[in-house]
Amino acid sequence: MGENQVAGWRGINVGASRPYNSTSGGKARENLNRNFIGNRFPHRSEIIAVFGVAVFVCFSWTIIGFFHKLSSFTLYFTLGEIATIFAYMMAFALLESLTVAASIVLLSVILPASWLKEGFAVKGFVFLIVATVAAILFQKELKDHYPSTLMLLASSVLPLLLIPFLIIIVRSMPKVQNILLNVQDRILIMLFIYVPIGLLSLIVVMYRNLL
């Protein structure tokens, strides 16, 4: 019996004397943190899809505004100055697209996963549609007169109420989701046109301001 006790003590001492592997512990914590962060964010393909819609909306609306004012630009600016104005507008549209897409992704991280992260591509598309329509209507209202306090509240509160309502409806209609995803896939093609224009314009703007 004494020999068994000695053997048991030896086993305990051997186990206790093993050094702690800090490297493996650090890797485990790093993997845990990485998995936690990865689980909070939507899938990369869904983020790209929402970013594509944001790029399409911001660039298209900016280009429409540019051509709407082009006739007046020709009266006061040279061709080079008009090209510079266009570069500034395209650079701003790229930064605006990144800001909008990043804001929606951040909301999906902060809010519960079932609210925005799950089905992020469709929900982000609905979010952008409502926000775009609200912005267009608000800008149209600004052309006529300065909006009242009631108009300001309505243009900011109503979209916030309409977005979750439409998301709930779309979530229960798979056919509508498929239509939105198909439209989103076609919009992604514009990334290969708008993003290079935006990057080139951003380089031009940085060059003019830094040199």
RASUL-V70183 format. One record per helix or strand. SS is the DSSP state (h for helix, s for strand). FROM is the first residue (numbers start at 1). TO is the last residue. Records with the same first field share a line. If there is no record, write none. Layout:
SS=FROM-TO / FROM-TO
//
This chain:
h=2-16 / 22-40 / 44-76 / 79-110 / 120-144 / 149-171 / 174-210
//
